[in-house]
Amino acid sequence: MMNRTFRQSLRAALAGIRYAWETEKNLRIHFVALVTVVVVSLLLKTTFVETALLYLASGMVIVAELFNTAVEKIVDLKLSREYNPLARIAKDVAAGAVLAAALTALLTGGLVLMQVLVRRGFL
């Protein structure tokens, strides 16, 4: 649809997020991880930069999961009745992107947590 208003575009984007939330268990798991990161950052009183890094890394995982869902749905359109190995590759690569984002977030969180614990004298 061309010439959408900002409100229409926002409504469409929110509908996409809602669809993914309702259909993708992993998105809900990543969201729980994000909420956990927010709570831990508040409890540990992380610095502004530490908090920004944690939220950016966590948000990257959510974004990757949304893109993964989009790729899966496009591949599932089944424009052809024949099996195409490229469809499996596309899904696997998209899932790999989520894994890479999650591992990056985990490493980022670990580094930030280590820095906080060192600053507090626990390590």
N, CA, C and O atoms as a GROMACS GRO file, in nm:
protein
  492
    1MET      N    1   0.085  -0.117   0.000
    1MET     CA    2   0.000   0.000   0.000
    1MET      C    3   0.090   0.123   0.000
    1MET      O    4   0.175   0.138   0.088
    2MET      N    5   0.071   0.209  -0.095
    2MET     CA    6   0.154   0.328  -0.106
    2MET      C    7   0.086   0.446  -0.038
    2MET      O    8  -0.035   0.445  -0.015
    3ASN      N    9   0.165   0.547  -0.006
    3ASN     CA   10   0.116   0.671   0.054
    3ASN      C   11   0.043   0.649   0.185
    3ASN      O   12  -0.060   0.711   0.211
    4ARG      N   13   0.097   0.560   0.267
    4ARG     CA   14   0.039   0.539   0.399
    4ARG      C   15   0.071   0.659   0.488
    4ARG      O   16   0.174   0.725   0.472
    5THR      N   17  -0.019   0.686   0.579
    5THR     CA   18   0.010   0.786   0.679
    5THR      C   19   0.101   0.723   0.784
    5THR      O   20   0.115   0.601   0.790
    6PHE      N   21   0.162   0.807   0.865
    6PHE     CA   22   0.247   0.755   0.972
    6PHE      C   23   0.166   0.665   1.064
    6PHE      O   24   0.214   0.560   1.106
    7ARG      N   25   0.046   0.705   1.095
    7ARG     CA   26  -0.040   0.626   1.184
    7ARG      C   27  -0.068   0.488   1.124
    7ARG      O   28  -0.067   0.389   1.196
    8GLN      N   29  -0.095   0.483   0.994
    8GLN     CA   30  -0.121   0.355   0.929
    8GLN      C   31   0.005   0.266   0.931
    8GLN      O   32  -0.004   0.146   0.954
    9SER      N   33   0.119   0.327   0.906
    9SER     CA   34   0.245   0.252   0.909
    9SER      C   35   0.273   0.199   1.049
    9SER      O   36   0.316   0.085   1.066
   10LEU      N   37   0.248   0.282   1.149
   10LEU     CA   38   0.269   0.240   1.287
   10LEU      C   39   0.173   0.126   1.324
   10LEU      O   40   0.213   0.030   1.389
   11ARG      N   41   0.050   0.138   1.282
   11ARG     CA   42  -0.050   0.034   1.309
   11ARG      C   43  -0.008  -0.099   1.244
   11ARG      O   44  -0.022  -0.205   1.305
   12ALA      N   45   0.043  -0.092   1.122
   12ALA     CA   46   0.088  -0.213   1.052
   12ALA      C   47   0.208  -0.275   1.123
   12ALA      O   48   0.216  -0.397   1.139
   13ALA      N   49   0.301  -0.192   1.166
   13ALA     CA   50   0.419  -0.242   1.236
   13ALA      C   51   0.378  -0.309   1.368
   13ALA      O   52   0.429  -0.416   1.401
   14LEU      N   53   0.289  -0.246   1.442
   14LEU     CA   54   0.244  -0.304   1.568
   14LEU      C   55   0.166  -0.434   1.545
   14LEU      O   56   0.174  -0.526   1.626
   15ALA      N   57   0.092  -0.441   1.435
   15ALA     CA   58   0.022  -0.566   1.401
   15ALA      C   59   0.122  -0.677   1.373
   15ALA      O   60   0.099  -0.792   1.411
   16GLY      N   61   0.232  -0.644   1.308
   16GLY     CA   62   0.336  -0.743   1.282
   16GLY      C   63   0.400  -0.794   1.410
   16GLY      O   64   0.422  -0.913   1.426
   17ILE      N   65   0.430  -0.702   1.500
   17ILE     CA   66   0.487  -0.741   1.628
   17ILE      C   67   0.387  -0.826   1.707
   17ILE      O   68   0.425  -0.925   1.769
   18ARG      N   69   0.262  -0.787   1.704
   18ARG     CA   70   0.160  -0.863   1.776
   18ARG      C   71   0.147  -1.005   1.718
   18ARG      O   72   0.136  -1.103   1.792
   19TYR      N   73   0.147  -1.015   1.586
   19TYR     CA   74   0.140  -1.146   1.522
   19TYR      C   75   0.256  -1.234   1.568
   19TYR      O   76   0.237  -1.349   1.607
   20ALA      N   77   0.378  -1.179   1.564
   20ALA     CA   78   0.495  -1.255   1.604
   20ALA      C   79   0.485  -1.294   1.752
   20ALA      O   80   0.521  -1.405   1.790
   21TRP      N   81   0.438  -1.203   1.834
   21TRP     CA   82   0.423  -1.231   1.977
   21TRP      C   83   0.327  -1.348   1.999
   21TRP      O   84   0.352  -1.437   2.081
   22GLU      N   85   0.218  -1.348   1.925
   22GLU     CA   86   0.115  -1.451   1.944
   22GLU      C   87   0.154  -1.586   1.885
   22GLU      O   88   0.105  -1.689   1.930
   23THR      N   89   0.242  -1.587   1.787
   23THR     CA   90   0.272  -1.712   1.716
   23THR      C   91   0.412  -1.767   1.742
   23THR      O   92   0.438  -1.884   1.716
   24GLU      N   93   0.501  -1.686   1.793
   24GLU     CA   94   0.641  -1.728   1.807
   24GLU      C   95   0.682  -1.737   1.953
   24GLU      O   96   0.704  -1.636   2.020
   25LYS      N   97   0.692  -1.860   2.002
   25LYS     CA   98   0.731  -1.885   2.141
   25LYS      C   99   0.867  -1.824   2.172
   25LYS      O  100   0.888  -1.768   2.280
   26ASN      N  101   0.961  -1.835   2.077
   26ASN     CA  102   1.096  -1.783   2.103
   26ASN      C  103   1.097  -1.632   2.123
   26ASN      O  104   1.178  -1.581   2.199
   27LEU      N  105   1.009  -1.561   2.056
   27LEU     CA  106   1.001  -1.417   2.077
   27LEU      C  107   0.960  -1.388   2.221
   27LEU      O  108   1.015  -1.298   2.285
   28ARG      N  109   0.865  -1.464   2.272
   28ARG     CA  110   0.822  -1.444   2.411
   28ARG      C  111   0.935  -1.479   2.508
   28ARG      O  112   0.952  -1.413   2.610
   29ILE      N  113   1.013  -1.582   2.476
   29ILE     CA  114   1.127  -1.618   2.560
   29ILE      C  115   1.230  -1.505   2.560
   29ILE      O  116   1.283  -1.468   2.665
   30HIS      N  117   1.258  -1.450   2.442
   30HIS     CA  118   1.355  -1.340   2.434
   30HIS      C  119   1.303  -1.217   2.508
   30HIS      O  120   1.382  -1.143   2.567
   31PHE      N  121   1.173  -1.195   2.506
   31PHE     CA  122   1.116  -1.081   2.578
   31PHE      C  123   1.133  -1.100   2.729
   31PHE      O  124   1.165  -1.005   2.800
   32VAL      N  125   1.113  -1.222   2.778
   32VAL     CA  126   1.135  -1.250   2.920
   32VAL      C  127   1.281  -1.222   2.956
   32VAL      O  128   1.311  -1.166   3.061
   33ALA      N  129   1.372  -1.261   2.867
   33ALA     CA  130   1.514  -1.232   2.889
   33ALA      C  131   1.538  -1.081   2.894
   33ALA      O  132   1.614  -1.033   2.978
   34LEU      N  133   1.472  -1.006   2.806
   34LEU     CA  134   1.485  -0.860   2.806
   34LEU      C  135   1.435  -0.801   2.937
   34LEU      O  136   1.501  -0.714   2.994
   35VAL      N  137   1.321  -0.846   2.984
   35VAL     CA  138   1.267  -0.797   3.112
   35VAL      C  139   1.364  -0.830   3.225
   35VAL      O  140   1.385  -0.748   3.315
   36THR      N  141   1.422  -0.949   3.222
   36THR     CA  142   1.520  -0.988   3.323
   36THR      C  143   1.641  -0.895   3.319
   36THR      O  144   1.691  -0.854   3.424
   37VAL      N  145   1.687  -0.862   3.200
   37VAL     CA  146   1.801  -0.771   3.186
   37VAL      C  147   1.765  -0.633   3.244
   37VAL      O  148   1.848  -0.572   3.312
   38VAL      N  149   1.645  -0.586   3.218
   38VAL     CA  150   1.603  -0.456   3.271
   38VAL      C  151   1.603  -0.459   3.424
   38VAL      O  152   1.656  -0.368   3.488
   39VAL      N  153   1.545  -0.563   3.482
   39VAL     CA  154   1.539  -0.575   3.628
   39VAL      C  155   1.680  -0.583   3.688
   39VAL      O  156   1.709  -0.515   3.786
   40VAL      N  157   1.765  -0.668   3.630
   40VAL     CA  158   1.901  -0.682   3.682
   40VAL      C  159   1.977  -0.551   3.670
   40VAL      O  160   2.051  -0.514   3.762
   41SER      N  161   1.961  -0.480   3.559
   41SER     CA  162   2.033  -0.354   3.543
   41SER      C  163   1.986  -0.251   3.646
   41SER      O  164   2.065  -0.170   3.694
   42LEU      N  165   1.858  -0.254   3.680
   42LEU     CA  166   1.807  -0.163   3.784
   42LEU      C  167   1.859  -0.203   3.922
   42LEU      O  168   1.899  -0.117   4.001
   43LEU      N  169   1.858  -0.332   3.951
   43LEU     CA  170   1.905  -0.379   4.081
   43LEU      C  171   2.054  -0.352   4.101
   43LEU      O  172   2.096  -0.314   4.210
   44LEU      N  173   2.132  -0.372   3.996
   44LEU     CA  174   2.276  -0.351   4.005
   44LEU      C  175   2.316  -0.205   3.985
   44LEU      O  176   2.433  -0.170   4.001
   45LYS      N  177   2.220  -0.122   3.950
   45LYS     CA  178   2.246   0.020   3.926
   45LYS      C  179   2.361   0.039   3.827
   45LYS      O  180   2.460   0.107   3.855
   46THR      N  181   2.344  -0.023   3.710
   46THR     CA  182   2.446  -0.012   3.605
   46THR      C  183   2.456   0.132   3.558
   46THR      O  184   2.360   0.209   3.570
   47THR      N  185   2.571   0.166   3.504
   47THR     CA  186   2.590   0.301   3.451
   47THR      C  187   2.505   0.320   3.326
   47THR      O  188   2.448   0.224   3.273
   48PHE      N  189   2.497   0.443   3.281
   48PHE     CA  190   2.420   0.473   3.160
   48PHE      C  191   2.472   0.393   3.041
   48PHE      O  192   2.392   0.334   2.966
   49VAL      N  193   2.602   0.389   3.022
   49VAL     CA  194   2.661   0.319   2.909
   49VAL      C  195   2.639   0.168   2.922
   49VAL      O  196   2.606   0.102   2.824
   50GLU      N  197   2.657   0.115   3.041
   50GLU     CA  198   2.634  -0.028   3.062
   50GLU      C  199   2.488  -0.064   3.031
   50GLU      O  200   2.460  -0.164   2.965
   51THR      N  201   2.398   0.019   3.080
   51THR     CA  202   2.255  -0.005   3.056
   51THR      C  203   2.224   0.002   2.907
   51THR      O  204   2.151  -0.081   2.855
   52ALA      N  205   2.280   0.101   2.840
   52ALA     CA  206   2.258   0.116   2.696
   52ALA      C  207   2.308  -0.007   2.621
   52ALA      O  208   2.241  -0.057   2.531
   53LEU      N  209   2.426  -0.057   2.658
   53LEU     CA  210   2.480  -0.177   2.593
   53LEU      C  211   2.391  -0.298   2.616
   53LEU      O  212   2.366  -0.376   2.524
   54LEU      N  213   2.343  -0.315   2.738
   54LEU     CA  214   2.256  -0.428   2.770
   54LEU      C  215   2.125  -0.421   2.692
   54LEU      O  216   2.080  -0.520   2.636
   55TYR      N  217   2.066  -0.303   2.688
   55TYR     CA  218   1.938  -0.288   2.619
   55TYR      C  219   1.955  -0.301   2.468
   55TYR      O  220   1.870  -0.359   2.400
   56LEU      N  221   2.064  -0.248   2.416
   56LEU     CA  222   2.092  -0.259   2.272
   56LEU      C  223   2.112  -0.405   2.232
   56LEU      O  224   2.056  -0.450   2.132
   57ALA      N  225   2.191  -0.477   2.310
   57ALA     CA  226   2.216  -0.618   2.279
   57ALA      C  227   2.086  -0.698   2.289
   57ALA      O  228   2.059  -0.783   2.204
   58SER      N  229   2.007  -0.673   2.392
   58SER     CA  230   1.880  -0.745   2.409
   58SER      C  231   1.782  -0.710   2.298
   58SER      O  232   1.713  -0.798   2.245
   59GLY      N  233   1.776  -0.584   2.263
   59GLY     CA  234   1.687  -0.541   2.155
   59GLY      C  235   1.726  -0.601   2.021
   59GLY      O  236   1.641  -0.632   1.938
   60MET      N  237   1.857  -0.619   2.001
   60MET     CA  238   1.906  -0.679   1.877
   60MET      C  239   1.852  -0.822   1.862
   60MET      O  240   1.821  -0.865   1.751
   61VAL      N  241   1.841  -0.893   1.971
   61VAL     CA  242   1.788  -1.030   1.966
   61VAL      C  243   1.640  -1.028   1.927
   61VAL      O  244   1.596  -1.110   1.847
   62ILE      N  245   1.565  -0.934   1.983
   62ILE     CA  246   1.423  -0.921   1.950
   62ILE      C  247   1.408  -0.889   1.801
   62ILE      O  248   1.325  -0.948   1.732
   63VAL      N  249   1.488  -0.796   1.751
   63VAL     CA  250   1.482  -0.758   1.610
   63VAL      C  251   1.517  -0.877   1.522
   63VAL      O  252   1.451  -0.901   1.421
   64ALA      N  253   1.621  -0.951   1.558
   64ALA     CA  254   1.660  -1.069   1.480
   64ALA      C  255   1.547  -1.171   1.477
   64ALA      O  256   1.521  -1.232   1.373
   65GLU      N  257   1.480  -1.189   1.589
   65GLU     CA  258   1.369  -1.285   1.594
   65GLU      C  259   1.254  -1.239   1.505
   65GLU      O  260   1.189  -1.322   1.440
   66LEU      N  261   1.227  -1.110   1.502
   66LEU     CA  262   1.121  -1.058   1.414
   66LEU      C  263   1.157  -1.081   1.267
   66LEU      O  264   1.072  -1.121   1.187
   67PHE      N  265   1.282  -1.054   1.231
   67PHE     CA  266   1.325  -1.080   1.093
   67PHE      C  267   1.318  -1.229   1.060
   67PHE      O  268   1.280  -1.268   0.950
   68ASN      N  269   1.355  -1.312   1.157
   68ASN     CA  270   1.348  -1.456   1.136
   68ASN      C  271   1.204  -1.498   1.108
   68ASN      O  272   1.179  -1.580   1.019
   69THR      N  273   1.112  -1.445   1.183
   69THR     CA  274   0.970  -1.476   1.161
   69THR      C  275   0.927  -1.433   1.021
   69THR      O  276   0.855  -1.506   0.953
   70ALA      N  277   0.970  -1.315   0.979
   70ALA     CA  278   0.934  -1.266   0.846
   70ALA      C  279   0.990  -1.358   0.737
   70ALA      O  280   0.920  -1.392   0.641
   71VAL      N  281   1.116  -1.399   0.752
   71VAL     CA  282   1.176  -1.489   0.653
   71VAL      C  283   1.100  -1.621   0.649
   71VAL      O  284   1.071  -1.673   0.541
   72GLU      N  285   1.069  -1.676   0.766
   72GLU     CA  286   0.996  -1.803   0.770
   72GLU      C  287   0.861  -1.792   0.699
   72GLU      O  288   0.823  -1.883   0.626
   73LYS      N  289   0.791  -1.684   0.720
   73LYS     CA  290   0.658  -1.668   0.659
   73LYS      C  291   0.670  -1.651   0.508
   73LYS      O  292   0.587  -1.702   0.433
   74ILE      N  293   0.771  -1.579   0.463
   74ILE     CA  294   0.790  -1.563   0.319
   74ILE      C  295   0.822  -1.698   0.255
   74ILE      O  296   0.767  -1.733   0.151
   75VAL      N  297   0.910  -1.773   0.318
   75VAL     CA  298   0.947  -1.905   0.264
   75VAL      C  299   0.826  -1.998   0.265
   75VAL      O  300   0.809  -2.079   0.174
   76ASP      N  301   0.742  -1.986   0.367
   76ASP     CA  302   0.625  -2.074   0.379
   76ASP      C  303   0.514  -2.040   0.278
   76ASP      O  304   0.414  -2.112   0.272
   77LEU      N  305   0.530  -1.935   0.202
   77LEU     CA  306   0.429  -1.902   0.100
   77LEU      C  307   0.414  -2.015  -0.001
   77LEU      O  308   0.308  -2.030  -0.062
   78LYS      N  309   0.518  -2.094  -0.017
   78LYS     CA  310   0.517  -2.208  -0.110
   78LYS      C  311   0.472  -2.166  -0.249
   78LYS      O  312   0.369  -2.211  -0.300
   79LEU      N  313   0.549  -2.082  -0.308
   79LEU     CA  314   0.519  -2.038  -0.442
   79LEU      C  315   0.533  -2.152  -0.542
   79LEU      O  316   0.483  -2.145  -0.654
   80SER      N  317   0.600  -2.256  -0.500
   80SER     CA  318   0.616  -2.375  -0.583
   80SER      C  319   0.582  -2.497  -0.500
   80SER      O  320   0.605  -2.498  -0.379
   81ARG      N  321   0.527  -2.598  -0.562
   81ARG     CA  322   0.492  -2.721  -0.490
   81ARG      C  323   0.613  -2.811  -0.471
   81ARG      O  324   0.608  -2.906  -0.392
   82GLU      N  325   0.719  -2.782  -0.543
   82GLU     CA  326   0.839  -2.864  -0.534
   82GLU      C  327   0.924  -2.820  -0.415
   82GLU      O  328   0.929  -2.702  -0.381
   83TYR      N  329   0.990  -2.918  -0.351
   83TYR     CA  330   1.084  -2.888  -0.244
   83TYR      C  331   1.202  -2.812  -0.302
   83TYR      O  332   1.255  -2.850  -0.407
   84ASN      N  333   1.241  -2.707  -0.236
   84ASN     CA  334   1.355  -2.630  -0.281
   84ASN      C  335   1.453  -2.619  -0.164
   84ASN      O  336   1.419  -2.561  -0.060
   85PRO      N  337   1.573  -2.673  -0.179
   85PRO     CA  338   1.669  -2.668  -0.068
   85PRO      C  339   1.705  -2.525  -0.028
   85PRO      O  340   1.749  -2.502   0.084
   86LEU      N  341   1.687  -2.430  -0.118
   86LEU     CA  342   1.715  -2.291  -0.083
   86LEU      C  343   1.619  -2.238   0.024
   86LEU      O  344   1.654  -2.150   0.102
   87ALA      N  345   1.498  -2.293   0.027
   87ALA     CA  346   1.402  -2.252   0.130
   87ALA      C  347   1.454  -2.292   0.267
   87ALA      O  348   1.447  -2.213   0.362
   88ARG      N  349   1.504  -2.413   0.280
   88ARG     CA  350   1.559  -2.459   0.408
   88ARG      C  351   1.680  -2.375   0.446
   88ARG      O  352   1.697  -2.339   0.562
   89ILE      N  353   1.765  -2.345   0.347
   89ILE     CA  354   1.884  -2.264   0.374
   89ILE      C  355   1.844  -2.125   0.424
   89ILE      O  356   1.903  -2.074   0.519
   90ALA      N  357   1.743  -2.064   0.361
   90ALA     CA  358   1.698  -1.932   0.403
   90ALA      C  359   1.650  -1.935   0.548
   90ALA      O  360   1.683  -1.847   0.627
   91LYS      N  361   1.572  -2.037   0.583
   91LYS     CA  362   1.523  -2.049   0.721
   91LYS      C  363   1.639  -2.074   0.818
   91LYS      O  364   1.642  -2.015   0.926
   92ASP      N  365   1.732  -2.159   0.780
   92ASP     CA  366   1.844  -2.189   0.868
   92ASP      C  367   1.934  -2.068   0.890
   92ASP      O  368   1.980  -2.044   1.001
   93VAL      N  369   1.957  -1.992   0.784
   93VAL     CA  370   2.041  -1.872   0.797
   93VAL      C  371   1.972  -1.770   0.886
   93VAL      O  372   2.037  -1.707   0.969
   94ALA      N  373   1.841  -1.752   0.869
   94ALA     CA  374   1.768  -1.657   0.954
   94ALA      C  375   1.773  -1.701   1.100
   94ALA      O  376   1.790  -1.619   1.190
   95ALA      N  377   1.757  -1.830   1.124
   95ALA     CA  378   1.766  -1.883   1.261
   95ALA      C  379   1.908  -1.864   1.315
   95ALA      O  380   1.927  -1.835   1.433
   96GLY      N  381   2.006  -1.882   1.228
   96GLY     CA  382   2.145  -1.860   1.268
   96GLY      C  383   2.170  -1.716   1.308
   96GLY      O  384   2.249  -1.689   1.398
   97ALA      N  385   2.104  -1.623   1.241
   97ALA     CA  386   2.118  -1.482   1.277
   97ALA      C  387   2.064  -1.457   1.418
   97ALA      O  388   2.122  -1.380   1.494
   98VAL      N  389   1.954  -1.522   1.451
   98VAL     CA  390   1.899  -1.508   1.587
   98VAL      C  391   1.998  -1.566   1.689
   98VAL      O  392   2.022  -1.506   1.794
   99LEU      N  393   2.054  -1.681   1.656
   99LEU     CA  394   2.150  -1.743   1.747
   99LEU      C  395   2.272  -1.652   1.765
   99LEU      O  396   2.319  -1.633   1.878
  100ALA      N  397   2.322  -1.596   1.656
  100ALA     CA  398   2.438  -1.507   1.665
  100ALA      C  399   2.405  -1.384   1.750
  100ALA      O  400   2.487  -1.340   1.830
  101ALA      N  401   2.286  -1.328   1.731
  101ALA     CA  402   2.245  -1.213   1.811
  101ALA      C  403   2.233  -1.250   1.958
  101ALA      O  404   2.275  -1.173   2.045
  102ALA      N  405   2.177  -1.366   1.986
  102ALA     CA  406   2.160  -1.410   2.125
  102ALA      C  407   2.296  -1.433   2.192
  102ALA      O  408   2.316  -1.395   2.307
  103LEU      N  409   2.388  -1.496   2.119
  103LEU     CA  410   2.522  -1.519   2.176
  103LEU      C  411   2.596  -1.388   2.198
  103LEU      O  412   2.666  -1.372   2.298
  104THR      N  413   2.580  -1.294   2.106
  104THR     CA  414   2.640  -1.162   2.122
  104THR      C  415   2.582  -1.092   2.245
  104THR      O  416   2.656  -1.030   2.322
  105ALA      N  417   2.452  -1.101   2.262
  105ALA     CA  418   2.387  -1.040   2.379
  105ALA      C  419   2.436  -1.106   2.508
  105ALA      O  420   2.460  -1.039   2.608
  106LEU      N  421   2.449  -1.237   2.504
  106LEU     CA  422   2.497  -1.310   2.622
  106LEU      C  423   2.640  -1.268   2.658
  106LEU      O  424   2.670  -1.244   2.775
  107LEU      N  425   2.726  -1.258   2.559
  107LEU     CA  426   2.864  -1.214   2.584
  107LEU      C  427   2.867  -1.070   2.634
  107LEU      O  428   2.942  -1.037   2.727
  108THR      N  429   2.787  -0.984   2.573
  108THR     CA  430   2.780  -0.844   2.617
  108THR      C  431   2.733  -0.836   2.761
  108THR      O  432   2.792  -0.765   2.842
  109GLY      N  433   2.627  -0.909   2.792
  109GLY     CA  434   2.576  -0.910   2.929
  109GLY      C  435   2.679  -0.963   3.027
  109GLY      O  436   2.693  -0.911   3.138
  110GLY      N  437   2.750  -1.068   2.988
  110GLY     CA  438   2.854  -1.122   3.075
  110GLY      C  439   2.966  -1.023   3.101
  110GLY      O  440   3.012  -1.010   3.214
  111LEU      N  441   3.009  -0.953   2.998
  111LEU     CA  442   3.114  -0.853   3.015
  111LEU      C  443   3.068  -0.738   3.104
  111LEU      O  444   3.143  -0.692   3.191
  112VAL      N  445   2.947  -0.692   3.081
  112VAL     CA  446   2.895  -0.582   3.163
  112VAL      C  447   2.880  -0.627   3.308
  112VAL      O  448   2.920  -0.556   3.400
  113LEU      N  449   2.824  -0.746   3.328
  113LEU     CA  450   2.807  -0.798   3.464
  113LEU      C  451   2.943  -0.813   3.533
  113LEU      O  452   2.958  -0.779   3.650
  114MET      N  453   3.042  -0.864   3.459
  114MET     CA  454   3.176  -0.878   3.517
  114MET      C  455   3.230  -0.742   3.559
  114MET      O  456   3.288  -0.729   3.667
  115GLN      N  457   3.212  -0.642   3.475
  115GLN     CA  458   3.260  -0.508   3.506
  115GLN      C  459   3.191  -0.453   3.631
  115GLN      O  460   3.257  -0.392   3.716
  116VAL      N  461   3.062  -0.474   3.643
  116VAL     CA  462   2.988  -0.427   3.760
  116VAL      C  463   3.038  -0.497   3.886
  116VAL      O  464   3.059  -0.434   3.990
  117LEU      N  465   3.057  -0.629   3.877
  117LEU     CA  466   3.103  -0.705   3.993
  117LEU      C  467   3.246  -0.666   4.033
  117LEU      O  468   3.277  -0.662   4.152
  118VAL      N  469   3.332  -0.638   3.935
  118VAL     CA  470   3.467  -0.593   3.965
  118VAL      C  471   3.461  -0.456   4.034
  118VAL      O  472   3.531  -0.434   4.134
  119ARG      N  473   3.379  -0.366   3.982
  119ARG     CA  474   3.366  -0.232   4.039
  119ARG      C  475   3.316  -0.238   4.183
  119ARG      O  476   3.354  -0.156   4.266
  120ARG      N  477   3.230  -0.335   4.211
  120ARG     CA  478   3.173  -0.349   4.346
  120ARG      C  479   3.263  -0.431   4.438
  120ARG      O  480   3.233  -0.445   4.557
  121GLY      N  481   3.374  -0.484   4.386
  121GLY     CA  482   3.469  -0.557   4.468
  121GLY      C  483   3.435  -0.704   4.489
  121GLY      O  484   3.492  -0.769   4.576
  122PHE      N  485   3.342  -0.757   4.410
  122PHE     CA  486   3.307  -0.898   4.422
  122PHE      C  487   3.401  -0.988   4.344
  122PHE      O  488   3.408  -1.108   4.371
  123LEU      N  489   3.473  -0.934   4.250
  123LEU     CA  490   3.571  -1.012   4.171
  123LEU      C  491   3.706  -0.945   4.176
  123LEU      O  492   3.802  -0.995   4.117
   0.00000   0.00000   0.00000
